[in-house]
Amino acid sequence: MRAQSVCGYDLPYTKAHPAQPNTKPPTSNPHKMTTPSTHPPAPRYGLNRPSQHAPSTSFAPPPASQPKAAQRLESERLEKERLARADLSELSEEQREEISEAFNLFDLDKDGYIDYHECKVAMKALGFEMAKQEILGVMERYGVATTTAQAGTSGAAAGKGKAAAAAPRRLLSFQAFQQLMAQRIVARDPQEEIQRAFELFDEGGKGRITLQDLTRVARELGEGLSHDELVAMIEEFDMDGDNAISREEFVNICLG
């Protein structure tokens, strides 16, 4: 046996044996490391961690009736706003000014709101006669609720000096009043408006407008028209020569 020198050390010589074929089937080694695949490993914790359970939504969906009801209410609100804008766009500048003047005239405390009584006379000034229940319905639908302390006492509370409880009260804003009046003006029949205007001139229901009627209306409106100018107006539109303007003649004047 001959010694072999490797890196300055003498190693005993061993005879090399030929390699034997491996006939054992390969066995899997649980501790053997595998070659990493192209897919990144799944995180062990935190976001994107695979769940062992079936996926579920974070929040339970609301009942089907709730979103449908909310959508219906929102659609109704948008439709009301669209109709309000459409009605206002159909008004002339003069009609808008008339609505503003009527509101400001009867908004006595100038707070931007009118109560039942102020609303009634403001509507009447614009040519709308409404019954009490109808106006109350308007205040209930379009008005905003407030409370006003009622003065005075009654019953046993009076003897104890207790104030009466605050009673609910509804007020109408300018925007609501403008929307309401715009709807009514647009829906109003032009013939009815003309007939109503004729009745304002025709004092006493004579069926015709005389020089005296025209003089009175001009004075009430503050128009500085002279007597000769009023006479000329009667003569221009008096088709039958009776020195007055009949209902039919007045309609023809208004319709041009």
Backbone as CSV, one residue per row, in Angstrom:
resi,resn,N_x,N_y,N_z,CA_x,CA_y,CA_z,C_x,C_y,C_z
1,MET,0.862,-1.183,0.000,0.000,0.000,0.000,0.890,1.221,0.000
2,ARG,0.554,2.095,-0.828,1.358,3.254,-1.078,0.667,4.490,-0.573
3,ALA,1.437,5.396,0.110,0.832,6.630,0.660,0.688,7.670,-0.423
4,GLN,-0.366,8.416,-0.336,-0.656,9.471,-1.316,-0.556,10.810,-0.618
5,SER,0.165,11.724,-1.226,0.389,13.041,-0.607,-0.576,14.043,-1.197
6,VAL,-1.359,14.667,-0.311,-2.315,15.701,-0.730,-2.106,16.891,0.162
7,CYS,-1.728,18.021,-0.451,-1.532,19.263,0.296,-0.565,19.071,1.468
8,GLY,0.469,18.247,1.271,1.476,18.084,2.310,1.151,17.030,3.329
9,TYR,0.003,16.358,3.195,-0.362,15.294,4.127,-0.319,13.964,3.397
10,ASP,0.172,12.922,4.107,0.219,11.581,3.536,-1.044,10.839,3.891
11,LEU,-1.801,10.438,2.864,-3.041,9.695,3.058,-2.842,8.272,2.601
12,PRO,-3.490,7.332,3.284,-3.349,5.934,2.846,-3.991,5.748,1.487
13,TYR,-3.411,4.873,0.692,-3.918,4.626,-0.655,-5.053,3.624,-0.571
14,THR,-6.152,3.951,-1.234,-7.280,3.013,-1.326,-7.595,2.789,-2.776
15,LYS,-7.985,1.579,-3.093,-8.291,1.207,-4.461,-9.711,1.621,-4.804
16,ALA,-9.833,2.264,-5.942,-11.175,2.730,-6.368,-11.967,1.572,-6.890
17,HIS,-13.219,1.505,-6.494,-14.136,0.462,-6.977,-15.010,1.028,-8.063
18,PRO,-15.380,0.206,-9.023,-16.281,0.721,-10.093,-17.665,1.054,-9.534
19,ALA,-18.281,2.068,-10.150,-19.616,2.510,-9.676,-20.652,1.472,-9.987
20,GLN,-21.478,1.170,-9.011,-22.547,0.199,-9.176,-23.833,0.914,-9.601
21,PRO,-24.542,0.274,-10.492,-25.841,0.917,-10.904,-26.814,0.973,-9.734
22,ASN,-27.556,2.086,-9.655,-28.535,2.295,-8.568,-29.853,1.687,-8.985
23,THR,-30.192,0.597,-8.309,-31.427,-0.110,-8.650,-32.552,0.218,-7.701
24,LYS,-32.272,0.996,-6.620,-33.336,1.323,-5.654,-34.208,2.434,-6.217
25,PRO,-35.484,2.260,-6.062,-36.375,3.350,-6.539,-36.161,4.595,-5.707
26,PRO,-36.283,5.736,-6.349,-36.079,6.990,-5.590,-37.153,7.161,-4.539
27,THR,-36.740,7.637,-3.418,-37.681,7.898,-2.312,-37.701,9.388,-2.049
28,SER,-38.826,9.811,-1.648,-38.973,11.249,-1.361,-38.409,11.563,0.002
29,ASN,-37.655,12.624,0.053,-37.053,13.061,1.312,-37.848,14.249,1.836
30,PRO,-38.482,14.069,2.973,-39.288,15.202,3.466,-38.457,16.400,3.836
31,HIS,-37.182,16.215,4.107,-36.331,17.327,4.515,-35.579,17.940,3.353
32,LYS,-35.744,17.347,2.157,-35.034,17.847,0.992,-35.664,19.137,0.510
33,MET,-34.873,20.139,0.232,-35.381,21.435,-0.226,-35.682,21.356,-1.706
34,THR,-36.781,21.950,-2.067,-37.223,21.938,-3.459,-36.813,23.226,-4.133
35,THR,-36.736,23.129,-5.418,-36.391,24.320,-6.207,-37.563,25.282,-6.198
36,PRO,-37.320,26.525,-5.907,-38.452,27.481,-5.863,-39.114,27.603,-7.220
37,SER,-40.455,27.686,-7.185,-41.228,27.810,-8.421,-41.301,29.273,-8.833
38,THR,-41.943,29.471,-9.941,-42.101,30.845,-10.446,-43.148,31.615,-9.672
39,HIS,-44.013,30.961,-8.895,-45.059,31.631,-8.126,-44.506,32.048,-6.770
40,PRO,-44.796,33.256,-6.325,-44.304,33.679,-5.003,-44.994,32.916,-3.898
41,PRO,-44.304,32.697,-2.808,-44.935,31.951,-1.698,-46.065,32.755,-1.088
42,ALA,-47.075,32.045,-0.617,-48.217,32.710,0.023,-47.782,33.280,1.356
43,PRO,-48.246,34.463,1.684,-47.861,35.049,2.983,-48.411,34.245,4.138
44,ARG,-47.640,34.227,5.214,-48.034,33.453,6.389,-48.991,34.229,7.263
45,TYR,-49.005,35.551,7.142,-49.894,36.355,7.977,-50.115,37.678,7.264
46,GLY,-51.049,38.470,7.785,-51.300,39.802,7.224,-52.240,39.735,6.033
47,LEU,-52.127,40.767,5.168,-53.000,40.855,4.011,-52.673,39.758,3.013
48,ASN,-53.654,39.394,2.219,-53.524,38.391,1.156,-53.229,36.999,1.681
49,ARG,-53.392,36.768,2.987,-53.188,35.430,3.526,-54.336,34.549,3.069
50,PRO,-54.071,33.384,2.512,-55.170,32.518,2.064,-56.030,32.077,3.228
51,SER,-57.310,32.099,2.995,-58.255,31.712,4.039,-58.630,30.257,3.880
52,GLN,-58.800,29.612,5.001,-59.215,28.215,4.977,-60.714,28.076,4.837
53,HIS,-61.422,29.211,4.950,-62.874,29.157,4.869,-63.328,29.771,3.558
54,ALA,-64.552,29.544,3.232,-65.125,30.107,2.014,-65.197,31.616,2.139
55,PRO,-64.943,32.345,1.049,-64.979,33.818,1.143,-66.371,34.303,1.489
56,SER,-66.411,35.366,2.261,-67.698,35.943,2.666,-67.583,37.452,2.622
57,THR,-68.684,38.119,2.427,-68.697,39.583,2.377,-68.495,40.153,3.765
58,SER,-67.916,41.360,3.805,-67.635,41.983,5.100,-68.903,42.442,5.785
59,PHE,-69.893,42.951,4.977,-71.132,43.466,5.542,-72.305,42.726,4.918
60,ALA,-73.278,42.477,5.731,-74.474,41.816,5.226,-75.263,42.795,4.373
61,PRO,-75.737,42.380,3.201,-76.493,43.306,2.349,-77.790,43.706,3.016
62,PRO,-78.225,44.978,2.829,-79.485,45.410,3.433,-80.658,44.724,2.766
63,PRO,-81.769,44.722,3.419,-82.953,44.129,2.802,-83.256,44.788,1.473
64,ALA,-83.830,44.042,0.575,-84.092,44.547,-0.773,-85.026,45.735,-0.772
65,SER,-85.931,45.808,0.196,-86.911,46.891,0.219,-86.275,48.231,0.547
66,GLN,-85.200,48.244,1.344,-84.575,49.504,1.750,-83.940,50.244,0.586
67,PRO,-83.066,49.611,-0.231,-82.507,50.367,-1.349,-83.552,50.798,-2.352
68,LYS,-84.582,49.991,-2.570,-85.632,50.373,-3.507,-86.393,51.585,-3.004
69,ALA,-86.690,51.608,-1.715,-87.401,52.754,-1.149,-86.544,54.006,-1.214
70,ALA,-85.245,53.862,-0.922,-84.343,55.021,-0.986,-84.220,55.545,-2.408
71,GLN,-84.131,54.640,-3.375,-84.054,55.057,-4.773,-85.334,55.755,-5.208
72,ARG,-86.469,55.258,-4.738,-87.744,55.877,-5.109,-87.840,57.287,-4.544
73,LEU,-87.464,57.461,-3.269,-87.508,58.789,-2.659,-86.556,59.754,-3.355
74,GLU,-85.372,59.265,-3.698,-84.407,60.125,-4.386,-84.913,60.505,-5.775
75,SER,-85.545,59.551,-6.461,-86.098,59.849,-7.785,-87.211,60.881,-7.698
76,GLU,-88.061,60.748,-6.676,-89.133,61.723,-6.501,-88.569,63.108,-6.198
77,ARG,-87.531,63.171,-5.371,-86.927,64.472,-5.045,-86.329,65.129,-6.287
78,LEU,-85.600,64.346,-7.089,-85.000,64.891,-8.302,-86.059,65.327,-9.300
79,GLU,-87.154,64.578,-9.365,-88.232,64.947,-10.284,-88.886,66.248,-9.859
80,LYS,-89.085,66.432,-8.548,-89.662,67.688,-8.056,-88.750,68.866,-8.372
81,GLU,-87.450,68.678,-8.172,-86.508,69.754,-8.476,-86.506,70.071,-9.969
82,ARG,-86.606,69.023,-10.795,-86.625,69.249,-12.243,-87.868,70.021,-12.659
83,LEU,-89.019,69.640,-12.103,-90.259,70.339,-12.424,-90.220,71.778,-11.938
84,ALA,-89.637,71.990,-10.750,-89.542,73.359,-10.230,-88.683,74.225,-11.134
85,ARG,-87.551,73.674,-11.592,-86.697,74.443,-12.498,-87.400,74.702,-13.818
86,ALA,-88.164,73.700,-14.299,-88.877,73.873,-15.561,-89.940,74.953,-15.441
87,ASP,-90.676,74.968,-14.311,-91.709,75.984,-14.115,-91.096,77.378,-14.046
88,LEU,-90.001,77.515,-13.312,-89.362,78.825,-13.196,-88.819,79.300,-14.533
89,SER,-88.325,78.373,-15.350,-87.774,78.768,-16.647,-88.859,79.243,-17.605
90,GLU,-90.107,78.831,-17.369,-91.202,79.249,-18.238,-91.759,80.616,-17.867
91,LEU,-91.381,81.134,-16.711,-91.878,82.443,-16.290,-91.078,83.551,-16.963
92,SER,-91.749,84.645,-17.218,-91.059,85.819,-17.736,-90.362,86.544,-16.589
93,GLU,-89.473,87.444,-16.936,-88.771,88.212,-15.912,-89.752,89.052,-15.106
94,GLU,-90.779,89.552,-15.777,-91.795,90.355,-15.084,-92.566,89.519,-14.074
95,GLN,-92.895,88.281,-14.436,-93.621,87.410,-13.514,-92.761,87.050,-12.304
96,ARG,-91.487,86.839,-12.512,-90.598,86.548,-11.382,-90.508,87.747,-10.445
97,GLU,-90.448,88.924,-11.018,-90.392,90.126,-10.183,-91.683,90.303,-9.392
98,GLU,-92.818,89.973,-10.007,-94.096,90.082,-9.299,-94.137,89.144,-8.097
99,ILE,-93.627,87.922,-8.264,-93.588,86.972,-7.146,-92.704,87.512,-6.028
100,SER,-91.545,88.026,-6.386,-90.629,88.571,-5.375,-91.240,89.769,-4.663
101,GLU,-91.898,90.649,-5.411,-92.508,91.832,-4.805,-93.630,91.447,-3.848
102,ALA,-94.450,90.463,-4.254,-95.550,90.033,-3.383,-95.012,89.430,-2.089
103,PHE,-93.972,88.620,-2.192,-93.400,88.007,-0.990,-92.796,89.071,-0.083
104,ASN,-91.982,89.950,-0.649,-91.312,90.973,0.165,-92.302,91.958,0.776
105,LEU,-93.405,92.205,0.069,-94.393,93.150,0.577,-95.064,92.631,1.840
106,PHE,-95.336,91.331,1.882,-96.081,90.775,3.013,-95.193,90.021,4.000
107,ASP,-93.902,89.955,3.754,-92.959,89.444,4.752,-92.676,90.590,5.719
108,LEU,-93.589,90.778,6.662,-93.580,91.983,7.490,-92.330,92.099,8.354
109,ASP,-91.846,90.985,8.903,-90.661,91.061,9.761,-89.360,90.866,8.982
110,LYS,-89.450,90.689,7.661,-88.285,90.628,6.773,-87.274,89.559,7.198
111,ASP,-87.788,88.384,7.562,-86.903,87.288,7.961,-86.783,86.222,6.875
112,GLY,-87.382,86.468,5.705,-87.302,85.500,4.624,-88.338,84.405,4.702
113,TYR,-89.314,84.529,5.625,-90.379,83.542,5.782,-91.708,84.266,5.957
114,ILE,-92.781,83.610,5.510,-94.123,84.148,5.721,-94.981,83.084,6.384
115,ASP,-95.909,83.523,7.227,-96.800,82.585,7.907,-98.087,82.423,7.104
116,TYR,-99.068,81.778,7.708,-100.325,81.484,7.020,-101.006,82.751,6.513
117,HIS,-101.151,83.750,7.374,-101.871,84.963,7.002,-101.117,85.753,5.935
118,GLU,-99.804,85.844,6.075,-99.005,86.552,5.076,-99.034,85.829,3.736
119,CYS,-99.018,84.499,3.778,-99.082,83.714,2.546,-100.419,83.914,1.840
120,LYS,-101.487,83.986,2.606,-102.816,84.149,2.021,-102.930,85.452,1.244
121,VAL,-102.504,86.570,1.846,-102.630,87.862,1.169,-101.617,87.981,0.027
122,ALA,-100.446,87.340,0.147,-99.467,87.381,-0.941,-99.990,86.638,-2.165
123,MET,-100.643,85.492,-1.943,-101.233,84.753,-3.055,-102.379,85.540,-3.686
124,LYS,-103.159,86.186,-2.849,-104.277,86.982,-3.363,-103.768,88.138,-4.207
125,ALA,-102.644,88.732,-3.810,-102.071,89.823,-4.591,-101.631,89.354,-5.973
126,LEU,-101.291,88.078,-6.094,-100.897,87.521,-7.386,-102.075,86.957,-8.157
127,GLY,-103.291,87.115,-7.607,-104.491,86.689,-8.316,-104.963,85.296,-7.996
128,PHE,-104.538,84.738,-6.877,-104.938,83.379,-6.510,-105.752,83.419,-5.225
129,GLU,-107.040,83.131,-5.361,-107.936,83.031,-4.206,-107.977,81.573,-3.770
130,MET,-107.526,81.306,-2.566,-107.465,79.937,-2.075,-108.225,79.827,-0.767
131,ALA,-108.904,78.687,-0.604,-109.644,78.439,0.628,-108.673,78.178,1.780
132,LYS,-109.198,78.309,2.998,-108.359,78.159,4.183,-107.701,76.791,4.238
133,GLN,-108.476,75.726,4.007,-107.921,74.382,4.085,-106.853,74.150,3.019
134,GLU,-107.034,74.767,1.864,-106.047,74.608,0.796,-104.729,75.285,1.169
135,ILE,-104.824,76.465,1.774,-103.608,77.164,2.196,-102.922,76.404,3.331
136,LEU,-103.719,75.869,4.254,-103.136,75.066,5.332,-102.412,73.844,4.773
137,GLY,-102.989,73.240,3.736,-102.319,72.112,3.093,-101.000,72.512,2.450
138,VAL,-100.979,73.706,1.862,-99.742,74.228,1.278,-98.680,74.431,2.357
139,MET,-99.093,75.021,3.486,-98.147,75.256,4.576,-97.624,73.937,5.142
140,GLU,-98.485,72.936,5.202,-98.084,71.641,5.746,-97.106,70.936,4.811
141,ARG,-97.328,71.075,3.513,-96.499,70.358,2.537,-95.181,71.073,2.256
142,TYR,-95.230,72.386,2.109,-94.039,73.131,1.695,-93.375,73.901,2.842
143,GLY,-94.087,74.098,3.954,-93.547,74.917,5.034,-92.564,74.172,5.907
144,VAL,-91.842,74.938,6.711,-90.911,74.376,7.682,-91.486,74.592,9.072
145,ALA,-91.291,73.613,9.933,-91.877,73.666,11.267,-91.026,74.520,12.187
146,THR,-91.700,75.262,13.046,-91.036,76.032,14.088,-91.969,76.045,15.284
147,THR,-91.550,76.634,16.371,-92.390,76.725,17.561,-92.428,78.158,18.029
148,THR,-93.585,78.553,18.502,-93.771,79.904,19.017,-94.437,79.809,20.369
149,ALA,-93.857,80.407,21.382,-94.442,80.374,22.720,-95.739,81.160,22.719
150,GLN,-96.778,80.543,23.171,-98.080,81.192,23.207,-98.213,82.018,24.477
151,ALA,-98.631,83.262,24.299,-98.799,84.155,25.450,-100.063,83.798,26.202
152,GLY,-100.046,84.122,27.511,-101.251,83.898,28.314,-101.244,82.536,28.963
153,THR,-102.145,82.344,29.908,-102.296,81.079,30.610,-103.762,80.736,30.677
154,SER,-104.037,79.510,31.036,-105.427,79.080,31.099,-105.557,77.975,32.130
155,GLY,-106.759,77.825,32.667,-107.062,76.723,33.567,-106.235,76.763,34.821
156,ALA,-105.890,75.548,35.303,-105.119,75.441,36.535,-103.728,76.030,36.377
157,ALA,-103.203,75.990,35.112,-101.870,76.546,34.889,-101.847,78.032,35.154
158,ALA,-102.975,78.706,34.899,-103.018,80.151,35.144,-102.879,80.445,36.627
159,GLY,-103.528,79.643,37.466,-103.439,79.874,38.896,-102.043,79.643,39.434
160,LYS,-101.305,78.752,38.770,-99.952,78.456,39.222,-98.909,79.326,38.523
161,GLY,-99.357,80.140,37.596,-98.439,81.045,36.912,-97.540,80.360,35.906
162,LYS,-97.987,79.227,35.354,-97.181,78.508,34.373,-97.532,78.995,32.968
163,ALA,-96.521,79.110,32.121,-96.755,79.521,30.734,-97.309,78.343,29.952
164,ALA,-98.080,78.677,28.939,-98.644,77.634,28.083,-97.536,76.983,27.273
165,ALA,-97.780,75.746,26.869,-96.775,75.010,26.102,-96.614,75.628,24.721
166,ALA,-95.417,75.472,24.160,-95.146,76.005,22.830,-95.949,75.234,21.795
167,ALA,-96.577,75.964,20.885,-97.410,75.351,19.859,-96.644,75.309,18.539
168,PRO,-96.811,74.244,17.734,-96.111,74.161,16.453,-96.634,75.207,15.479
169,ARG,-95.758,75.700,14.631,-96.103,76.714,13.651,-95.280,76.449,12.402
170,ARG,-95.871,76.666,11.237,-95.171,76.408,9.988,-95.015,77.712,9.220
171,LEU,-93.831,77.879,8.633,-93.512,79.067,7.860,-93.087,78.656,6.459
172,LEU,-93.334,79.540,5.512,-93.025,79.270,4.111,-91.845,80.144,3.688
173,SER,-90.800,79.514,3.161,-89.632,80.259,2.699,-89.907,80.884,1.334
174,PHE,-89.035,81.803,0.935,-89.211,82.440,-0.373,-89.063,81.427,-1.499
175,GLN,-88.096,80.495,-1.376,-87.902,79.500,-2.426,-89.145,78.642,-2.601
176,ALA,-89.754,78.223,-1.486,-90.966,77.408,-1.573,-92.121,78.218,-2.154
177,PHE,-92.261,79.467,-1.737,-93.323,80.333,-2.258,-93.127,80.576,-3.753
178,GLN,-91.903,80.804,-4.169,-91.616,81.030,-5.587,-91.944,79.795,-6.414
179,GLN,-91.558,78.618,-5.909,-91.851,77.374,-6.619,-93.352,77.146,-6.725
180,LEU,-94.057,77.373,-5.628,-95.502,77.163,-5.606,-96.205,78.103,-6.575
181,MET,-95.848,79.378,-6.553,-96.483,80.355,-7.432,-96.131,80.101,-8.899
182,ALA,-94.901,79.653,-9.154,-94.511,79.345,-10.530,-95.352,78.205,-11.088
183,GLN,-95.578,77.175,-10.276,-96.407,76.059,-10.725,-97.822,76.513,-11.050
184,ARG,-98.369,77.382,-10.225,-99.747,77.824,-10.435,-99.852,78.791,-11.614
185,ILE,-98.857,79.629,-11.784,-98.900,80.560,-12.913,-98.783,79.809,-14.233
186,VAL,-97.880,78.812,-14.290,-97.715,78.032,-15.515,-98.975,77.233,-15.830
187,ALA,-99.608,76.684,-14.783,-100.807,75.867,-14.989,-102.059,76.697,-15.217
188,ARG,-101.974,77.998,-14.997,-103.165,78.841,-15.114,-103.554,79.024,-16.579
189,ASP,-104.849,78.961,-16.830,-105.379,79.157,-18.176,-105.280,80.635,-18.536
190,PRO,-104.693,80.976,-19.694,-104.600,82.393,-20.070,-105.952,83.088,-20.134
191,GLN,-106.975,82.366,-20.563,-108.308,82.968,-20.634,-108.820,83.328,-19.241
192,GLU,-108.565,82.453,-18.276,-108.989,82.743,-16.906,-108.242,83.954,-16.356
193,GLU,-106.975,84.067,-16.682,-106.188,85.210,-16.215,-106.713,86.510,-16.818
194,ILE,-107.083,86.464,-18.073,-107.630,87.661,-18.725,-108.960,88.048,-18.100
195,GLN,-109.809,87.058,-17.845,-111.105,87.345,-17.231,-110.925,87.926,-15.830
196,ARG,-109.959,87.428,-15.097,-109.700,87.943,-13.752,-109.203,89.391,-13.825
197,ALA,-108.359,89.678,-14.794,-107.873,91.051,-14.957,-109.012,91.988,-15.349
198,PHE,-109.922,91.518,-16.191,-111.062,92.348,-16.588,-111.929,92.697,-15.385
199,GLU,-112.114,91.716,-14.502,-112.940,91.957,-13.316,-112.287,92.958,-12.367
200,LEU,-110.962,93.040,-12.375,-110.287,94.047,-11.554,-110.565,95.458,-12.069
201,PHE,-110.708,95.593,-13.381,-111.036,96.899,-13.963,-112.523,97.207,-13.822
202,ASP,-113.343,96.188,-14.059,-114.794,96.383,-14.105,-115.359,96.431,-12.685
203,GLU,-115.392,97.599,-12.108,-115.922,97.756,-10.757,-117.447,97.682,-10.789
204,GLY,-118.000,96.814,-9.967,-119.451,96.667,-9.913,-120.001,95.630,-10.858
205,GLY,-119.159,94.982,-11.671,-119.635,93.920,-12.564,-120.552,94.413,-13.663
206,LYS,-120.253,95.544,-14.270,-121.091,96.117,-15.328,-120.947,95.360,-16.637
207,GLY,-119.808,94.658,-16.801,-119.564,93.973,-18.064,-118.791,94.822,-19.053
208,ARG,-118.314,95.989,-18.643,-117.520,96.853,-19.509,-116.652,97.764,-18.647
209,ILE,-115.559,98.244,-19.233,-114.612,99.122,-18.540,-114.827,100.542,-19.043
210,THR,-115.205,101.416,-18.141,-115.471,102.809,-18.501,-114.230,103.666,-18.256
211,LEU,-114.343,104.941,-18.644,-113.255,105.875,-18.398,-112.998,106.030,-16.907
212,GLN,-114.064,106.013,-16.110,-113.909,106.115,-14.659,-113.142,104.910,-14.104
213,ASP,-113.439,103.699,-14.623,-112.714,102.498,-14.181,-111.231,102.605,-14.524
214,LEU,-110.949,103.037,-15.723,-109.562,103.142,-16.158,-108.802,104.185,-15.338
215,THR,-109.488,105.297,-15.018,-108.861,106.343,-14.198,-108.548,105.824,-12.801
216,ARG,-109.480,105.072,-12.221,-109.273,104.530,-10.870,-108.097,103.562,-10.829
217,VAL,-108.027,102.636,-11.790,-106.943,101.650,-11.809,-105.594,102.333,-12.018
218,ALA,-105.551,103.329,-12.900,-104.292,104.046,-13.137,-103.825,104.752,-11.874
219,ARG,-104.763,105.283,-11.110,-104.409,105.959,-9.858,-103.912,104.959,-8.813
220,GLU,-104.574,103.800,-8.711,-104.165,102.787,-7.735,-102.786,102.218,-8.051
221,LEU,-102.475,102.110,-9.331,-101.176,101.565,-9.731,-100.080,102.615,-9.753
222,GLY,-100.454,103.854,-9.527,-99.457,104.919,-9.517,-98.986,105.331,-10.889
223,GLU,-99.790,105.047,-11.918,-99.430,105.437,-13.279,-99.780,106.908,-13.492
224,GLY,-98.817,107.675,-13.901,-99.052,109.105,-14.100,-99.617,109.413,-15.467
225,LEU,-100.818,108.927,-15.749,-101.471,109.157,-17.041,-102.457,110.305,-16.921
226,SER,-102.442,111.157,-17.914,-103.360,112.297,-17.906,-104.742,111.872,-18.374
227,HIS,-105.719,112.781,-18.197,-107.095,112.493,-18.608,-107.162,112.267,-20.110
228,ASP,-106.464,113.066,-20.876,-106.495,112.923,-22.333,-105.893,111.592,-22.779
229,GLU,-104.839,111.150,-22.102,-104.224,109.862,-22.453,-105.184,108.709,-22.179
230,LEU,-105.918,108.760,-21.091,-106.888,107.705,-20.777,-108.036,107.708,-21.778
231,VAL,-108.490,108.888,-22.162,-109.551,108.976,-23.171,-109.069,108.384,-24.487
232,ALA,-107.824,108.654,-24.842,-107.277,108.119,-26.087,-107.209,106.595,-26.044
233,MET,-106.914,106.021,-24.898,-106.886,104.566,-24.771,-108.265,103.971,-24.989
234,ILE,-109.294,104.591,-24.428,-110.660,104.101,-24.617,-111.037,104.172,-26.092
235,GLU,-110.740,105.289,-26.729,-111.124,105.473,-28.130,-110.388,104.499,-29.046
236,GLU,-109.140,104.155,-28.704,-108.364,103.259,-29.564,-108.920,101.843,-29.577
237,PHE,-109.396,101.347,-28.430,-109.842,99.956,-28.338,-111.360,99.801,-28.327
238,ASP,-112.105,100.891,-28.362,-113.570,100.821,-28.378,-114.028,100.594,-29.817
239,MET,-114.375,99.349,-30.119,-114.750,98.993,-31.477,-116.205,99.312,-31.809
240,ASP,-117.091,99.325,-30.820,-118.516,99.547,-31.095,-118.959,100.976,-30.799
241,GLY,-118.047,101.835,-30.363,-118.355,103.249,-30.174,-119.238,103.571,-28.991
242,ASP,-119.200,102.788,-27.911,-120.027,103.079,-26.730,-119.220,103.755,-25.619
243,ASN,-118.020,104.236,-25.962,-117.147,104.926,-25.004,-116.764,104.038,-23.810
244,ALA,-116.646,102.750,-24.033,-116.238,101.786,-23.004,-115.601,100.586,-23.698
245,ILE,-114.946,99.766,-22.915,-114.298,98.565,-23.447,-115.058,97.354,-22.929
246,SER,-115.630,96.576,-23.847,-116.381,95.387,-23.458,-115.426,94.252,-23.105
247,ARG,-116.009,93.165,-22.600,-115.188,92.000,-22.243,-114.494,91.434,-23.475
248,GLU,-115.222,91.328,-24.562,-114.639,90.784,-25.787,-113.516,91.675,-26.309
249,GLU,-113.726,92.977,-26.257,-112.686,93.904,-26.699,-111.453,93.813,-25.803
250,PHE,-111.666,93.634,-24.521,-110.542,93.508,-23.585,-109.736,92.243,-23.872
251,VAL,-110.432,91.126,-24.186,-109.736,89.879,-24.523,-108.898,90.066,-25.777
252,ASN,-109.445,90.742,-26.777,-108.697,90.979,-28.015,-107.458,91.837,-27.760
253,ILE,-107.577,92.792,-26.837,-106.424,93.627,-26.490,-105.319,92.778,-25.865
254,CYS,-105.695,91.900,-24.950,-104.703,91.085,-24.230,-104.049,90.044,-25.131
255,LEU,-104.817,89.471,-26.056,-104.281,88.436,-26.934,-103.578,89.026,-28.142
256,GLY,-103.692,90.338,-28.306,-102.996,91.014,-29.407,-103.677,90.781,-30.722
